Amino acid sequence: MESPEKEYSSLLATFEKDLSKFQKICKSFAWIRLCAFLAMIVFIYFSLTSEVPIAFVILAGLSLIAFIILIYLHTTYSRKRDFNSRLVTLCINELKALRYRFLDFPDGSEFIDGSHDFSSDIDLFGQGSAYQYINRTVTDFGKHTLYDWLTTTNHDINEISSRQASCQELAAEANWRLHFSAKGMDRDLDDSPEKLLDWIQLPDMFNNKPHLIKLLRGWQALMLILLGVGIAGWIDYHWLILAGLINLAIVGAYLKRISKVSALLGKAYGLLANYSGLLSHINHSGFKSEWMKQRIELLGSRGGSAAIEIDKLRKTLQQFDSRNNLLIGFTRDALFLTDLLLVLKMESWREQNKKNISLWLNVLGEIDAMNSLATYACNNPSYTYPIAVSGDFTIDSRDLGHPLISPEERICNDFSIQGWHSMVVLTGANMAGKSTFLRTIGINHILAHTGAPVCAAEYKFKPTPLITSIRTNDSLIKHESYFYAELKKLKRIIDALEQGNEVFILLDEVLKGTNSNDKLNGSIILIKKLLQLQASGIIATHDISLGELEQVYPENISNYCFEAEISNGQLTFDYKLKPGTARNMTAIFLMKQMNIV
């Protein structure tokens, strides 16, 4: 299998070639269209001035037909040009992402939540976050599905394994993934599905819709006949005006409710066209993994698929939207009660598909989220798919690293913690790597639950909820001190354990907001409480005295450290995890180096 850089570069060359071709075609059509328009003007002029006007009238008509055809062709190829332009941009962005330049992707800042069990501590959302590195979603449903996968614990080992197989399959299909993303980008960024979902829940305006639709069709046919005979002069035109006024009165009786539907759906046909295109792309994918096959089946067969049904609603909404042109809306309602007929058709569609629409959009969101995980997997072929196990708590890893640190700078470590009632006391100097290691453990543990690969050579784990206390902030608005905010996090952990929940915890420098003796004694009491509650986790600390607990609880506590080396007036860190307790601290050395003391 070729490297992701070679694959993206090859696809980029293909897309750029196609883009150049479509740009030339569009430019040619623009010039030919202009010539056809000018020719039509010339032929119209000669038809008015010539002694034999009929020939010029025919030529003017042919020029008009050619002009209309050229408009259609130009529009068609402009869409192809724009689509290939998006593909080119996507390829360039992925090549940048391979070099860890990913800050142009959406960062999920709207999901930042300081009260969440772990997301703010492990930089899951926000600028430079794991979400920004992974996220390639192009729908609101995909965005929220990816959020759910990253913030909730998936305990189902079979589901994790099934997602992994799908992720592997999709990771090998870069061309399909890029086309999916390009199709998803083909919409107005202001389009939102909320109003569409609100309309799905509205009560019906009409009952007995099939009979009403037939009745309206019959009335439209009668109006068409009336219009024809009126134009022919066979009846007085006042009858036609009277019929039009009756039609307008009927529409006026329902105008408020029709306008409500119009306000909710607005330009939703663009959003539906987007969804229909994505669903059609999925339906024609031919994926073999069980996870994907199940979801493709939920989207229906090609003859009556979600893509086709949604496109039917899209066409109806596009016709309905033309009511916003006052002249067109007034005329068509006066003649044919068009708004009522279109509302009836929309309600019939809703009645038929109401139970399916949420399912279809949720499936679309899941595949959109999986597309993100697969891109992440494709871009990191050296990562491994973790093995999820049942039984006692387990994290057993080899060459574990942080996925947001480039391979040139990343330092990997072996790490293992086995069984409930097991704690690791992690000591080390400032800047030695303790907090980064905690975040490394945290982010890989979370990714393992989603079905994505993790930054490790080997990784085995028991699916377990994560609760952390790494980064704590005080709040002037809530009148909370730093110390009180930290205690609230610790209380959340204790409450979860006392309720009988199995929890994996990561703590960094607990009780930072109090004095040294109080902090040490409080930390010892906390560790004893956590062991009593059968917790498993890691506690990072500067207090090497906590390492003495290993002698008191040799079967439950293990000491590890990140060591700093001071040699010939130089401070160095190797960021390698070692057994035991740290020996060297760096605060005084650094203060001297910076001429503070």
C-alpha positions as CSV (number, residue, x, y, z in Angstrom):
1,M,0.0,0.0,0.0
2,E,1.5,3.4,-1.0
3,S,2.0,6.1,1.6
4,P,-0.8,8.6,2.2
5,E,1.4,11.4,0.9
6,K,1.9,9.6,-2.4
7,E,-1.8,8.7,-2.6
8,Y,-3.0,12.3,-2.0
9,S,-0.4,13.7,-4.4
10,S,-1.5,11.3,-7.1
11,L,-5.1,12.2,-6.6
12,L,-4.3,15.9,-6.4
13,A,-2.6,15.6,-9.9
14,T,-5.7,13.9,-11.3
15,F,-8.1,16.5,-9.7
16,E,-6.0,19.4,-10.9
17,K,-5.9,18.0,-14.5
18,D,-9.7,17.7,-14.4
19,L,-10.1,21.1,-12.9
20,S,-8.0,22.7,-15.7
21,K,-10.1,20.8,-18.3
22,F,-13.4,22.0,-16.9
23,Q,-12.1,25.6,-16.5
24,K,-11.3,25.7,-20.2
25,I,-14.6,24.2,-21.2
26,C,-16.5,26.8,-19.0
27,K,-14.5,29.6,-20.6
28,S,-15.2,28.3,-24.1
29,F,-18.9,28.0,-23.4
30,A,-19.0,31.5,-22.0
31,W,-17.6,32.9,-25.2
32,I,-19.8,30.8,-27.4
33,R,-22.8,31.8,-25.4
34,L,-22.0,35.4,-25.8
35,C,-21.6,34.9,-29.6
36,A,-25.0,33.1,-29.7
37,F,-26.6,36.0,-27.8
38,L,-25.1,38.6,-30.1
39,A,-26.1,36.6,-33.2
40,M,-29.7,36.5,-31.8
41,I,-29.7,40.3,-31.5
42,V,-28.3,40.7,-35.0
43,F,-30.9,38.3,-36.5
44,I,-33.7,40.1,-34.6
45,Y,-32.5,43.4,-36.1
46,F,-32.5,42.0,-39.6
47,S,-35.9,40.4,-39.2
48,L,-37.3,43.9,-38.4
49,T,-35.5,45.6,-41.3
50,S,-35.3,42.9,-44.0
51,E,-37.7,42.4,-46.8
52,V,-37.6,38.7,-46.2
53,P,-37.9,38.6,-42.4
54,I,-38.9,34.9,-41.9
55,A,-35.4,33.6,-42.5
56,F,-34.0,35.9,-39.9
57,V,-36.8,35.0,-37.5
58,I,-35.9,31.4,-37.8
59,L,-32.2,32.1,-37.3
60,A,-33.0,34.3,-34.3
61,G,-35.1,31.4,-32.8
62,L,-32.2,28.9,-33.4
63,S,-29.8,31.4,-31.8
64,L,-32.1,31.6,-28.8
65,I,-32.3,27.8,-28.5
66,A,-28.5,27.6,-28.8
67,F,-28.2,30.3,-26.1
68,I,-30.4,28.3,-23.7
69,I,-28.6,25.1,-24.4
70,L,-25.3,26.8,-23.8
71,I,-26.5,28.2,-20.5
72,Y,-27.5,24.7,-19.4
73,L,-24.1,23.2,-20.5
74,H,-22.2,26.1,-18.8
75,T,-24.1,25.5,-15.6
76,T,-23.4,21.8,-15.7
77,Y,-19.7,22.1,-16.3
78,S,-19.4,25.0,-13.8
79,R,-20.7,22.5,-11.2
80,K,-18.1,20.0,-12.3
81,R,-15.4,22.7,-12.2
82,D,-16.4,23.8,-8.6
83,F,-16.6,20.2,-7.5
84,N,-13.1,19.5,-8.7
85,S,-11.9,22.7,-7.1
86,R,-13.2,21.4,-3.8
87,L,-11.4,18.1,-4.4
88,V,-8.1,20.0,-5.0
89,T,-8.6,22.0,-1.8
90,L,-9.3,18.8,0.2
91,C,-6.2,17.1,-1.1
92,I,-4.0,20.1,-0.3
93,N,-5.4,20.3,3.2
94,E,-4.7,16.6,3.8
95,L,-1.1,17.0,2.6
96,K,-0.8,19.8,5.1
97,A,-2.4,17.7,7.8
98,L,0.3,15.0,7.2
99,R,2.8,17.7,8.2
100,Y,0.7,18.5,11.3
101,R,-0.6,21.8,9.8
102,F,-4.3,21.2,10.7
103,L,-5.3,24.5,12.3
104,D,-7.6,25.4,9.3
105,F,-10.0,22.6,10.1
106,P,-13.1,23.3,12.4
107,D,-11.9,23.0,16.0
108,G,-15.1,22.1,17.8
109,S,-14.9,25.2,20.1
110,E,-18.7,25.0,20.6
111,F,-18.1,21.7,22.4
112,I,-15.7,23.0,25.0
113,D,-17.2,22.2,28.4
114,G,-15.1,22.7,31.6
115,S,-17.6,20.6,33.6
116,H,-17.1,17.5,31.4
117,D,-15.5,14.5,32.9
118,F,-12.3,14.7,30.8
119,S,-12.7,16.7,27.5
120,S,-11.1,20.0,28.7
121,D,-8.3,18.2,30.5
122,I,-7.0,16.3,27.5
123,D,-7.5,19.1,24.9
124,L,-10.2,17.3,23.1
125,F,-11.9,20.4,21.6
126,G,-10.6,23.9,20.7
127,Q,-7.7,25.3,18.7
128,G,-5.0,22.7,18.2
129,S,-7.2,20.0,19.7
130,A,-7.6,16.3,18.9
131,Y,-11.0,17.0,17.5
132,Q,-9.5,19.6,15.1
133,Y,-6.9,17.0,14.0
134,I,-9.4,14.3,13.4
135,N,-12.6,16.1,12.3
136,R,-13.5,16.0,8.6
137,T,-17.3,16.0,9.0
138,V,-19.4,17.8,6.5
139,T,-22.9,17.5,8.1
140,D,-24.3,18.7,11.4
141,F,-25.3,15.1,12.2
142,G,-21.7,13.9,11.6
143,K,-20.3,16.7,13.7
144,H,-22.4,15.8,16.7
145,T,-22.0,12.0,16.2
146,L,-18.2,12.5,16.3
147,Y,-18.6,14.5,19.4
148,D,-20.7,11.8,21.0
149,W,-18.2,9.1,20.1
150,L,-15.4,11.1,21.6
151,T,-17.1,12.1,24.9
152,T,-19.1,8.9,25.8
153,T,-17.8,5.5,26.7
154,N,-18.6,2.7,24.3
155,H,-18.7,-0.5,26.4
156,D,-19.7,-2.7,23.5
157,I,-16.6,-4.7,22.5
158,N,-18.3,-6.1,19.4
159,E,-19.3,-2.6,18.3
160,I,-15.8,-1.3,18.8
161,S,-14.4,-4.2,16.7
162,S,-17.1,-3.7,14.0
163,R,-16.2,0.0,13.8
164,Q,-12.5,-0.8,13.5
165,A,-13.1,-3.1,10.5
166,S,-15.2,-0.4,8.8
167,C,-12.5,2.2,9.7
168,Q,-9.8,0.0,8.1
169,E,-11.9,-0.5,4.9
170,L,-12.8,3.2,4.5
171,A,-9.2,4.3,5.3
172,A,-8.1,2.4,2.1
173,E,-10.6,4.4,0.0
174,A,-9.1,7.9,-0.1
175,N,-10.8,8.8,-3.4
176,W,-14.2,7.8,-2.0
177,R,-13.7,9.7,1.2
178,L,-12.6,12.9,-0.7
179,H,-15.6,12.7,-3.0
180,F,-17.9,12.3,0.0
181,S,-16.4,15.4,1.7
182,A,-16.6,17.4,-1.6
183,K,-20.2,16.5,-2.0
184,G,-20.9,17.5,1.6
185,M,-19.3,20.9,1.1
186,D,-21.6,21.7,-1.8
187,R,-24.1,23.7,0.2
188,D,-24.7,27.0,1.8
189,L,-23.0,27.1,5.2
190,D,-26.1,28.8,6.7
191,D,-28.2,25.7,5.8
192,S,-29.4,24.1,9.0
193,P,-31.4,20.9,9.6
194,E,-33.2,22.1,12.7
195,K,-36.0,23.8,10.9
196,L,-36.5,20.8,8.7
197,L,-36.8,18.6,11.8
198,D,-39.2,21.1,13.3
199,W,-41.4,20.8,10.2
200,I,-41.3,17.0,10.5
201,Q,-43.0,17.4,13.9
202,L,-45.7,19.8,12.8
203,P,-49.3,18.6,12.8
204,D,-50.9,18.1,9.4
205,M,-52.7,21.0,7.8
206,F,-55.0,18.6,5.8
207,N,-56.5,15.2,6.3
208,N,-57.5,12.7,3.6
209,K,-54.7,14.0,1.5
210,P,-54.9,11.4,-1.4
211,H,-58.5,12.5,-2.2
212,L,-57.7,16.2,-1.8
213,I,-54.7,15.9,-4.2
214,K,-57.0,14.2,-6.8
215,L,-59.6,16.9,-6.3
216,L,-57.0,19.6,-6.7
217,R,-55.6,17.9,-9.8
218,G,-59.1,17.9,-11.3
219,W,-59.7,21.5,-10.4
220,Q,-56.4,22.5,-12.0
221,A,-57.5,20.7,-15.2
222,L,-60.8,22.6,-15.1
223,M,-58.9,25.9,-14.7
224,L,-56.6,25.0,-17.6
225,I,-59.7,24.4,-19.8
226,L,-61.3,27.6,-18.5
227,L,-58.1,29.6,-19.3
228,G,-58.0,28.1,-22.8
229,V,-61.5,28.9,-23.7
230,G,-61.2,32.4,-22.1
231,I,-58.1,33.1,-24.3
232,A,-60.0,31.8,-27.3
233,G,-62.8,34.3,-26.5
234,W,-65.5,31.6,-26.1
235,I,-66.5,32.8,-22.7
236,D,-66.4,36.2,-21.0
237,Y,-63.1,36.9,-19.2
238,H,-65.0,37.9,-16.1
239,W,-65.7,34.2,-15.4
240,L,-61.9,33.6,-15.4
241,I,-61.4,36.6,-13.0
242,L,-64.1,35.2,-10.7
243,A,-62.5,31.8,-10.7
244,G,-59.1,33.3,-9.9
245,L,-60.6,35.3,-7.0
246,I,-62.2,32.2,-5.6
247,N,-58.8,30.4,-5.8
248,L,-57.1,33.3,-4.0
249,A,-59.7,33.3,-1.3
250,I,-59.2,29.6,-0.7
251,V,-55.4,30.0,-0.5
252,G,-55.9,33.1,1.7
253,A,-57.8,31.0,4.2
254,Y,-54.7,28.8,4.7
255,L,-52.1,31.6,4.1
256,K,-50.9,31.8,7.7
257,R,-50.2,28.1,8.0
258,I,-48.6,28.0,4.5
259,S,-46.4,30.9,5.4
260,K,-45.3,29.0,8.6
261,V,-44.2,26.1,6.4
262,S,-42.4,28.4,4.1
263,A,-40.6,30.1,7.0
264,L,-39.5,26.8,8.4
265,L,-38.3,25.2,5.2
266,G,-37.0,28.3,3.5
267,K,-34.2,27.2,1.1
268,A,-34.1,23.7,2.6
269,Y,-34.1,22.2,-0.9
270,G,-30.4,23.0,-1.1
271,L,-29.8,21.1,2.2
272,L,-31.9,18.2,0.9
273,A,-29.9,18.1,-2.4
274,N,-26.8,17.9,-0.3
275,Y,-28.2,15.0,1.8
276,S,-29.5,13.2,-1.2
277,G,-26.1,13.4,-3.0
278,L,-24.3,12.1,0.1
279,L,-26.8,9.3,0.6
280,S,-26.6,8.3,-3.0
281,H,-22.8,8.3,-2.7
282,I,-23.1,5.9,0.2
283,N,-25.6,3.7,-1.5
284,H,-23.3,3.1,-4.4
285,S,-20.2,2.6,-2.3
286,G,-20.2,-1.3,-2.3
287,F,-18.4,-1.5,1.1
288,K,-18.1,-5.0,2.5
289,S,-17.5,-4.4,6.3
290,E,-20.5,-5.4,8.4
291,W,-20.8,-2.0,10.1
292,M,-21.1,-0.2,6.7
293,K,-23.3,-2.9,5.2
294,Q,-25.8,-2.6,8.0
295,R,-26.1,1.1,7.6
296,I,-26.4,1.0,3.9
297,E,-29.2,-1.5,4.3
298,L,-30.9,0.9,6.7
299,L,-30.8,3.5,3.9
300,G,-32.9,1.2,1.7
301,S,-32.6,-0.3,-1.7
302,R,-31.6,1.8,-4.7
303,G,-35.2,1.7,-6.0
304,G,-36.8,3.2,-2.9
305,S,-33.7,4.5,-1.1
306,A,-33.4,7.4,1.3
307,A,-31.5,9.3,-1.4
308,I,-34.5,9.0,-3.8
309,E,-37.1,9.9,-1.2
310,I,-35.2,12.9,0.0
311,D,-34.7,14.1,-3.5
312,K,-38.5,13.9,-4.1
313,L,-39.0,16.3,-1.2
314,R,-36.2,18.5,-2.5
315,K,-38.0,18.9,-5.9
316,T,-41.3,19.7,-4.2
317,L,-39.6,22.3,-1.9
318,Q,-37.8,23.9,-4.9
319,Q,-41.2,24.4,-6.6
320,F,-42.7,25.7,-3.3
321,D,-39.9,28.2,-2.9
322,S,-40.9,30.0,-6.1
323,R,-43.9,31.4,-4.2
324,N,-41.4,34.0,-2.8
325,N,-41.5,35.7,-6.3
326,L,-44.7,37.7,-5.7
327,L,-45.7,37.7,-9.4
328,I,-45.2,34.0,-9.9
329,G,-46.7,33.1,-6.5
330,F,-49.8,35.3,-7.1
331,T,-50.4,34.0,-10.7
332,R,-50.0,30.3,-10.0
333,D,-52.3,30.4,-6.9
334,A,-54.9,32.4,-8.7
335,L,-54.9,29.9,-11.6
336,F,-54.0,26.5,-10.0
337,L,-54.0,26.7,-6.1
338,T,-50.4,25.6,-6.4
339,D,-49.3,26.3,-2.8
340,L,-52.1,24.1,-1.5
341,L,-51.2,21.3,-3.8
342,L,-47.5,21.5,-2.9
343,V,-48.3,21.5,0.9
344,L,-50.4,18.5,0.4
345,K,-47.6,16.7,-1.5
346,M,-45.1,17.6,1.3
347,E,-47.5,16.4,4.0
348,S,-48.0,13.1,2.0
349,W,-44.2,12.7,1.9
350,R,-43.9,13.4,5.6
351,E,-46.7,10.9,6.4
352,Q,-44.9,8.2,4.4
353,N,-41.3,9.0,5.7
354,K,-41.7,10.5,9.1
355,K,-40.5,7.4,10.9
356,N,-37.5,7.1,8.6
357,I,-36.1,10.6,8.2
358,S,-34.5,10.7,11.7
359,L,-33.0,7.2,11.1
360,W,-31.6,8.2,7.7
361,L,-30.0,11.4,9.0
362,N,-28.5,9.6,12.0
363,V,-27.0,6.9,9.7
364,L,-25.7,9.7,7.5
365,G,-24.1,11.3,10.6
366,E,-22.5,8.0,11.7
367,I,-21.0,7.5,8.2
368,D,-19.8,11.1,8.2
369,A,-18.1,10.6,11.6
370,M,-16.6,7.3,10.4
371,N,-15.2,9.2,7.4
372,S,-13.3,11.4,9.8
373,L,-11.9,8.4,11.8
374,A,-10.9,6.7,8.5
375,T,-9.1,9.8,7.3
376,Y,-7.2,9.9,10.6
377,A,-6.4,6.2,10.2
378,C,-5.2,6.7,6.6
379,N,-3.0,9.6,7.6
380,N,-1.4,7.6,10.3
381,P,-0.7,4.1,8.9
382,S,1.8,3.3,11.6
383,Y,-0.9,3.4,14.3
384,T,-2.5,0.3,15.6
385,Y,-6.0,-0.8,16.2
386,P,-6.4,-1.6,19.9
387,I,-7.7,-4.9,21.3
388,A,-10.8,-4.4,23.5
389,V,-11.1,-7.0,26.3
390,S,-13.6,-7.8,29.0
391,G,-12.9,-8.6,32.7
392,D,-10.7,-6.6,35.0
393,F,-9.4,-3.2,34.1
394,T,-6.5,-3.2,31.7
395,I,-4.3,-0.8,29.7
396,D,-1.4,-2.6,28.2
397,S,0.6,-0.6,25.6
398,R,3.9,-0.6,23.8
399,D,5.4,2.5,22.2
400,L,2.5,4.7,23.3
401,G,2.7,8.3,22.1
402,H,0.6,11.5,21.8
403,P,-1.1,11.7,18.3
404,L,-0.8,15.5,18.1
405,I,3.0,15.4,18.5
406,S,4.8,14.9,15.2
407,P,6.8,11.6,14.9
408,E,10.1,13.6,14.7
409,E,9.4,15.0,18.2
410,R,7.3,12.3,19.7
411,I,8.8,10.3,22.6
412,C,6.9,7.0,23.0
413,N,6.7,4.8,26.2
414,D,5.6,1.4,27.2
415,F,2.9,1.5,29.9
416,S,0.8,-1.1,31.6
417,I,-1.7,-1.0,34.5
418,Q,-3.7,-4.1,35.4
419,G,-6.7,-4.8,37.5
420,W,-9.1,-2.7,39.6
421,H,-7.7,-1.4,42.9
422,S,-4.4,-0.4,41.1
423,M,-2.8,3.0,41.2
424,V,0.3,4.4,39.6
425,V,2.1,7.3,41.4
426,L,3.9,9.3,38.7
427,T,6.7,11.6,40.0
428,G,9.0,14.0,38.1
429,A,10.3,17.5,37.9
430,N,8.5,20.4,36.2
431,M,8.7,20.1,32.4
432,A,9.7,16.5,32.7
433,G,6.6,15.3,30.8
434,K,4.1,14.1,33.5
435,S,1.1,16.2,32.3
436,T,1.8,15.3,28.6
437,F,2.0,11.7,29.5
438,L,-1.4,11.9,31.3
439,R,-2.9,13.5,28.2
440,T,-1.3,10.8,26.1
441,I,-2.9,8.1,28.1
442,G,-6.2,10.0,28.1
443,I,-6.5,10.8,24.4
444,N,-5.5,7.3,23.3
445,H,-7.9,5.7,25.8
446,I,-10.7,7.8,24.3
447,L,-9.8,7.1,20.7
448,A,-9.7,3.4,21.5
449,H,-13.4,3.5,22.4
450,T,-14.4,5.1,19.1
451,G,-13.0,2.3,16.8
452,A,-10.1,4.4,15.6
453,P,-6.5,3.4,15.7
454,V,-4.3,4.7,18.5
455,C,-0.8,6.1,18.6
456,A,1.0,2.9,19.7
457,A,2.7,-0.2,18.4
458,E,0.4,-2.4,20.6
459,Y,-2.6,-1.5,22.7
460,K,-5.0,-3.6,24.8
461,F,-7.7,-2.1,27.0
462,K,-10.8,-2.6,28.9
463,P,-13.6,-0.2,27.8
464,T,-13.9,2.0,30.9
465,P,-15.2,5.6,31.6
466,L,-12.5,8.2,32.1
467,I,-12.6,11.0,34.7
468,T,-9.7,13.4,35.0
469,S,-8.5,16.3,37.1
470,I,-5.5,17.7,35.2
471,R,-6.4,21.3,34.4
472,T,-8.5,23.3,37.0
473,N,-9.7,26.9,36.6
474,D,-11.2,29.2,39.2
475,S,-14.3,31.3,38.4
476,L,-15.0,34.8,39.4
477,I,-18.5,34.6,37.9
478,K,-19.4,31.5,40.0
479,H,-17.4,32.8,43.0
480,E,-15.3,29.6,43.0
481,S,-11.7,29.6,44.1
482,Y,-9.1,27.4,42.4
483,F,-9.0,25.0,45.3
484,Y,-12.8,24.7,45.5
485,A,-13.0,24.0,41.7
486,E,-10.5,21.2,42.2
487,L,-12.4,19.7,45.1
488,K,-15.5,19.7,43.0
489,K,-13.7,17.6,40.3
490,L,-12.4,15.2,43.0
491,K,-15.9,14.9,44.5
492,R,-17.3,13.9,41.1
493,I,-14.8,11.1,41.0
494,I,-15.6,9.9,44.5
495,D,-19.4,10.1,43.8
496,A,-19.0,8.0,40.6
497,L,-17.0,5.3,42.5
498,E,-19.4,5.3,45.5
499,Q,-22.3,4.7,43.1
500,G,-20.5,1.5,42.0
501,N,-19.3,2.7,38.6
502,E,-16.1,1.4,37.2
503,V,-13.9,4.4,36.5
504,F,-10.4,5.0,35.2
505,I,-8.9,8.2,36.7
506,L,-6.1,10.6,35.7
507,L,-5.0,13.2,38.4
508,D,-2.3,15.8,38.0
509,E,-0.9,17.4,41.2
510,V,-4.0,17.1,43.4
511,L,-4.7,19.7,46.0
512,K,-2.5,22.3,44.3
513,G,-4.4,25.1,46.1
514,T,-3.3,24.4,49.6
515,N,0.0,24.3,51.6
516,S,2.6,21.6,51.3
517,N,1.8,19.6,54.5
518,D,-1.9,19.8,53.9
519,K,-1.4,18.8,50.3
520,L,0.7,15.8,51.2
521,N,-1.6,14.5,53.9
522,G,-4.7,15.2,51.8
523,S,-3.2,13.3,48.8
524,I,-2.4,10.3,51.0
525,I,-5.9,10.2,52.4
526,L,-7.3,10.6,48.8
527,I,-5.2,7.7,47.5
528,K,-6.3,5.5,50.3
529,K,-10.0,6.4,49.6
530,L,-9.6,5.6,45.9
531,L,-8.0,2.2,46.7
532,Q,-10.8,1.5,49.1
533,L,-13.3,2.3,46.3
534,Q,-11.6,-0.1,43.9
535,A,-10.4,2.7,41.6
536,S,-7.7,2.4,39.0
537,G,-5.7,5.3,37.6
538,I,-2.6,7.5,37.6
539,I,-1.7,10.3,40.0
540,A,1.1,12.6,38.9
541,T,2.8,14.6,41.6
542,H,5.9,16.5,42.6
543,D,5.7,15.1,46.1
544,I,8.1,12.2,46.0
545,S,6.9,11.3,49.5
546,L,3.8,9.8,47.9
547,G,6.1,7.2,46.4
548,E,6.5,5.7,49.9
549,L,2.9,4.4,49.6
550,E,4.2,1.7,47.3
551,Q,5.8,0.0,50.4
552,V,2.5,0.2,52.3
553,Y,0.4,-1.1,49.3
554,P,2.9,-3.1,47.2
555,E,0.1,-5.0,45.4
556,N,-1.9,-1.9,44.6
557,I,0.5,1.0,44.0
558,S,3.4,1.2,41.5
559,N,5.9,4.0,41.2
560,Y,6.9,5.5,37.9
561,C,8.8,8.7,37.1
562,F,10.1,11.0,34.5
563,E,13.6,12.0,35.4
564,A,15.5,15.2,34.7
565,E,19.3,15.1,34.3
566,I,21.6,18.0,35.3
567,S,25.1,17.7,34.0
568,N,27.8,20.3,33.4
569,G,25.3,23.1,34.1
570,Q,22.8,21.7,31.5
571,L,19.3,20.5,32.1
572,T,18.0,17.7,29.9
573,F,14.9,15.6,29.7
574,D,14.6,12.3,27.9
575,Y,10.8,12.0,28.5
576,K,11.2,8.3,29.0
577,L,9.0,6.6,31.6
578,K,11.0,4.7,34.3
579,P,10.1,2.6,37.3
580,G,10.7,4.2,40.7
581,T,10.5,7.7,42.2
582,A,12.1,10.8,40.6
583,R,15.4,12.0,42.2
584,N,16.1,15.3,40.6
585,M,13.9,18.5,40.9
586,T,14.5,21.5,38.7
587,A,12.9,24.6,40.2
588,I,16.0,26.1,41.9
589,F,18.2,25.2,38.9
590,L,15.8,27.0,36.5
591,M,15.5,30.0,38.7
592,K,19.3,30.3,38.7
593,Q,19.5,29.8,34.9
594,M,17.0,32.7,34.4
595,N,18.8,34.9,37.0
596,I,15.7,35.0,39.2
597,V,17.8,34.1,42.2
